[in-house]
Amino acid sequence: MTDPVFPDFHGNAAACAVLAGMIERGRIPQTILLDAPEGVGKATLARRFAARLLGDAELIERDDLSLESNAGTLAEREKWTAEKRAEDPFFLASHNDFVTFAPDGPLRQIQIPQMRLLKERAQYGPMKGGRRVFLVDGIDRANEQAANSLLKTLEEPPPYLIFVLTAENSYDLLPTIRSRSVPVRMSRLDDGEMMAFALARGVGEAERRVALAAGSPGTALRLDLAAYDKRREAMLALVRSACGQAPFGDWARYSEKLAASRSEKLEPYLKVLYLLLEDLLHLREGAVGARNIDIRGELGALARKVGFAWIREAVIRVDELIHLLRRNIQKTMALDALVVELRGLAGAA
């Protein structure tokens, strides 16, 4: 069911009610933090909120980063040098009083030139009405310099300016940014809400998308199943080899393919690996459901051959790789080392 206050927005009725109440009472904090997992709709709700305040919803929706034109711009900017991106910081402002700042570059970070531009643009009053809204989408992906630069603006914002920050994990933020924000927690959608969303959008293979998205409508919508299956095939080979059920050479063939492809990033592979490890844990402990519903039988057989300690250690090692992503680590070396370490834990030669 969509929210009556924020049209065509699915789920998170409590968060919608909190934001609607702010508008109705005319008591809107100057910094709002939307804290939620990836793909739940943080930026979408921020745009709906801004449209209620500013009007011209159609203009504001042009700043949706999932739109082909905007996604293409970000992809093209990944090829730019760091110096060129610094000279031309990324932002979107289809509506004069609504500005979006989002992660940029190959590592998808909020960078200090963007926050300097934010500080500069914050000085200008509204073109129409009494408010401006700045969306900083993914503030938890800001480097330390950028976060500190934003903090200076948050400490003394002009009275007409409202900041909406989004984060997947608010505890990755500076404590001083959290303390200056009013948090609005959003959660994953339940299965009924997800299926209603999928049917409303007319997505193909809805049941499989809903299972893989795990309560994230944005993920269900964006998921490229062909690309996912390609990555899953490689990560299944990694898991089989890492737990000693297949020789290292089986994984090595996929490692060589990854090394040959410069366009392939490590992060989407690690996300697929997380899902496989989650399914192995659930199936090993007797859970009925699995995210990868189309290969549940195969995963069930594998789950019976791995121990809880091995799964736990595998998750810890993948967590470590996730934290190293922003250092631009070499993907195949990192995955090869992961397989070797986990094979040792499994007692495989």
C-alpha positions in Angstrom: 0.0 0.0 0.0 1.3 3.4 -0.9 1.4 6.3 1.6 -1.4 8.8 1.3 0.8 11.8 2.2 3.7 10.8 0.0 2.2 9.4 -3.2 3.6 6.2 -4.7 5.8 5.5 -1.7 5.7 1.9 -0.5 6.2 0.9 3.1 7.7 2.6 6.2 4.4 4.1 7.3 5.8 5.1 10.7 8.6 7.1 9.1 6.2 8.7 6.7 3.9 9.7 9.6 6.9 11.3 11.4 7.8 13.4 8.4 4.1 14.3 7.7 3.7 15.3 11.3 6.6 17.7 11.0 5.0 19.4 8.0 1.6 19.5 9.6 2.9 21.1 12.8 5.2 23.4 10.9 8.0 22.3 13.2 10.7 20.9 10.9 14.2 20.3 12.2 17.0 21.8 10.2 18.8 18.4 9.9 16.9 15.2 9.4 18.8 11.8 9.2 17.1 9.0 7.3 18.8 5.8 8.5 18.0 2.6 6.6 19.4 -0.3 4.7 20.3 0.1 1.0 17.4 0.4 -1.4 14.6 0.9 1.1 13.8 4.3 -0.3 15.6 6.9 1.8 16.3 9.3 -1.1 12.9 8.7 -2.6 11.2 9.6 0.7 13.5 12.7 0.9 12.3 13.8 -2.5 8.6 13.2 -1.6 9.2 15.2 1.6 10.8 18.1 -0.3 8.0 18.1 -2.9 5.5 18.5 -0.1 7.4 21.6 1.1 8.5 23.1 -2.1 6.0 22.0 -4.8 7.0 21.1 -8.3 7.3 17.3 -7.6 8.0 16.5 -11.2 11.1 18.7 -11.2 12.4 17.2 -8.0 12.0 13.7 -9.3 14.4 14.5 -12.1 17.1 14.2 -9.5 16.5 10.5 -8.9 19.9 8.9 -9.2 18.4 5.7 -10.6 17.2 7.5 -13.7 19.2 6.4 -16.7 20.5 9.9 -17.5 21.7 10.5 -13.9 23.2 6.9 -13.6 24.9 7.5 -17.0 26.4 10.8 -15.8 27.8 9.1 -12.6 29.2 6.2 -14.7 30.9 8.6 -17.1 32.4 10.6 -14.2 34.1 7.4 -12.9 36.4 7.7 -15.9 37.4 11.3 -15.0 40.6 12.1 -13.1 40.3 13.1 -9.5 41.4 16.6 -10.4 38.7 17.0 -13.0 36.0 15.8 -10.5 37.3 18.3 -7.9 37.0 21.1 -10.4 33.5 20.1 -11.3 31.8 18.7 -8.1 28.8 16.5 -8.7 25.4 17.7 -7.7 21.8 17.8 -9.1 19.5 20.7 -8.9 16.6 20.4 -11.4 14.5 22.4 -8.9 16.0 25.7 -7.9 15.4 25.2 -4.2 16.2 21.4 -4.0 19.8 20.3 -4.4 21.1 16.7 -4.2 24.7 15.8 -3.4 25.6 12.1 -3.8 28.6 9.8 -3.8 30.9 10.3 -6.9 33.9 8.7 -8.5 35.0 5.1 -8.9 34.8 4.6 -5.1 31.5 6.4 -4.8 32.4 8.8 -2.0 31.1 12.2 -0.9 34.1 14.4 -1.4 35.3 17.7 0.1 34.8 19.8 -3.1 31.1 18.8 -3.0 30.8 19.9 0.6 32.5 23.2 -0.2 30.0 23.7 -3.0 27.2 22.9 -0.6 28.5 25.5 1.9 28.7 28.1 -0.9 25.2 27.3 -2.2 23.8 27.3 1.4 24.3 31.1 1.5 21.7 31.7 -1.2 18.1 32.2 -0.1 15.0 30.5 -1.6 14.0 31.4 -5.2 10.4 30.7 -4.3 8.7 30.4 -0.9 10.5 30.3 2.4 12.6 27.1 2.3 15.4 25.3 0.5 16.1 21.6 0.9 19.6 20.0 0.5 19.7 16.2 0.2 23.1 14.6 1.1 22.4 11.1 -0.1 24.9 8.7 1.4 26.6 10.9 4.1 28.1 7.7 5.6 30.2 7.5 2.4 31.8 10.9 3.1 35.5 10.9 3.8 36.7 12.6 7.0 37.5 15.9 5.4 34.1 16.1 3.7 32.3 15.1 6.9 34.0 17.8 8.8 33.3 20.4 6.1 29.6 19.5 6.3 29.6 19.7 10.0 30.7 23.3 9.9 27.6 24.1 7.8 25.3 22.0 10.1 26.5 23.9 13.2 25.1 27.3 11.9 22.7 26.7 9.0 20.7 29.6 7.6 17.1 29.6 8.9 15.6 28.8 5.5 17.7 25.7 4.9 16.7 22.1 5.7 19.2 19.3 5.4 18.1 15.7 4.7 20.9 13.3 5.2 20.7 9.6 4.3 22.9 6.8 5.7 22.9 3.0 5.7 24.5 3.0 9.1 24.3 6.2 11.1 27.1 4.9 13.4 29.5 5.3 10.6 29.0 9.1 10.9 30.8 11.5 13.1 29.1 11.6 16.5 28.8 15.4 16.1 26.8 15.0 12.9 24.5 12.5 14.6 24.0 14.8 17.6 22.9 17.6 15.3 20.4 15.5 13.4 16.9 14.3 14.1 16.9 10.6 13.3 14.1 8.9 11.4 14.6 5.2 11.2 13.4 3.3 8.2 13.2 -0.5 8.0 13.0 -3.2 5.3 9.5 -3.9 3.9 7.7 -7.1 4.8 7.0 -9.8 2.1 3.4 -8.5 1.5 4.6 -4.9 1.0 7.4 -6.1 -1.3 5.1 -8.2 -3.4 2.6 -5.3 -3.7 5.5 -3.0 -4.8 6.7 -5.5 -7.4 3.2 -6.0 -8.8 2.5 -2.3 -8.9 5.7 -1.8 -10.9 5.1 -4.8 -13.1 8.6 -6.2 -12.7 9.5 -9.6 -14.2 10.3 -12.6 -12.1 8.7 -10.9 -9.1 9.0 -13.8 -6.7 12.7 -14.2 -7.2 13.4 -10.5 -7.1 11.5 -10.1 -3.8 13.4 -13.0 -2.3 16.8 -11.6 -3.3 15.9 -8.0 -2.3 15.1 -8.9 1.3 12.7 -6.0 1.9 14.5 -3.5 -0.3 12.2 -2.3 -3.1 15.0 -0.3 -4.8 17.1 -3.4 -5.0 14.2 -5.4 -6.4 13.7 -2.8 -9.1 17.3 -2.3 -10.1 18.4 -6.0 -9.9 19.9 -7.2 -13.2 19.3 -10.9 -12.8 21.6 -11.9 -15.7 24.5 -10.0 -14.1 23.6 -11.4 -10.6 23.6 -14.9 -11.9 27.0 -14.4 -13.5 28.5 -13.1 -10.2 26.7 -15.8 -8.2 28.3 -18.6 -10.4 31.7 -17.2 -9.6 31.0 -16.8 -5.8 29.5 -20.3 -5.6 32.8 -21.6 -7.1 34.6 -19.5 -4.4 32.5 -20.9 -1.6 32.9 -24.5 -2.8 36.7 -24.1 -3.0 37.0 -22.1 0.2 35.2 -24.8 2.3 37.2 -27.6 0.7 34.4 -29.1 -1.4 36.3 -28.3 -4.6 39.9 -27.8 -5.6 41.4 -24.3 -5.6 41.8 -24.7 -9.4 38.0 -24.6 -9.8 38.0 -21.1 -8.3 41.2 -20.1 -10.1 39.4 -20.2 -13.5 36.9 -17.5 -12.3 39.7 -15.5 -10.7 41.5 -15.3 -14.0 38.3 -14.0 -15.7 37.9 -11.4 -13.0 41.5 -10.3 -13.4 41.0 -9.9 -17.1 38.0 -7.6 -16.7 39.0 -4.1 -15.5 35.4 -2.9 -15.5 34.3 -5.5 -12.9 34.2 -4.1 -9.4 34.6 -6.1 -6.2 31.7 -4.7 -4.2 28.8 -6.4 -6.2 30.6 -9.7 -6.0 31.0 -9.4 -2.2 27.3 -8.6 -1.9 26.4 -11.8 -3.7 28.8 -13.7 -1.5 27.1 -12.3 1.6 23.7 -13.6 0.3 25.2 -17.1 -0.3 26.7 -17.2 3.2 23.4 -16.0 4.7 21.6 -18.8 2.9 24.1 -21.4 4.0 23.7 -20.3 7.6 19.9 -20.4 7.5 19.7 -23.7 5.8 22.3 -25.2 8.1 20.3 -24.1 11.1 17.1 -25.6 9.7 15.4 -22.5 8.3 12.9 -23.1 5.5 13.5 -20.0 3.4 16.4 -19.0 1.3 17.2 -15.8 -0.6 18.5 -17.7 -3.6 15.3 -19.7 -4.0 16.2 -21.1 -7.5 19.2 -23.0 -6.1 17.9 -23.8 -2.7 18.5 -27.5 -3.1 22.2 -27.1 -4.1 22.8 -24.7 -1.2 21.1 -27.0 1.2 23.5 -29.8 0.3 26.5 -27.5 0.7 25.2 -26.2 4.0 25.3 -29.7 5.4 29.0 -29.8 4.7 30.1 -26.6 6.4 30.3 -25.7 10.1 28.9 -22.7 11.9 32.5 -21.6 12.8 33.5 -21.6 9.2 30.5 -19.5 8.1 31.1 -17.1 10.9 34.8 -16.7 10.0 33.9 -16.3 6.3 31.5 -13.4 7.1 34.2 -11.8 9.3 36.7 -12.0 6.4 34.2 -10.6 3.9 33.5 -7.7 6.4 37.2 -6.9 6.3 37.2 -6.8 2.6 34.2 -4.4 2.5 36.0 -2.0 4.8 39.1 -2.1 2.5 37.1 -1.3 -0.6 37.6 2.4 -0.4 41.4 1.8 -0.5 40.9 0.4 -4.0 42.3 -3.0 -3.3 43.2 -5.4 -6.1 40.1 -7.6 -6.4 41.4 -11.0 -7.5 44.3 -10.9 -5.1 41.8 -10.2 -2.3 39.5 -13.0 -3.3 42.3 -15.5 -3.8 43.7 -14.7 -0.3 40.2 -15.2 1.1 39.9 -18.6 -0.5 43.3 -19.7 0.8 42.6 -18.5 4.3 39.2 -20.2 4.5 40.5 -23.5 3.0 43.0 -23.5 5.8 40.2 -23.1 8.3 38.3 -25.9 6.6 41.4 -28.2 6.8 41.6 -28.4 3.0 45.0 -28.9 1.4 
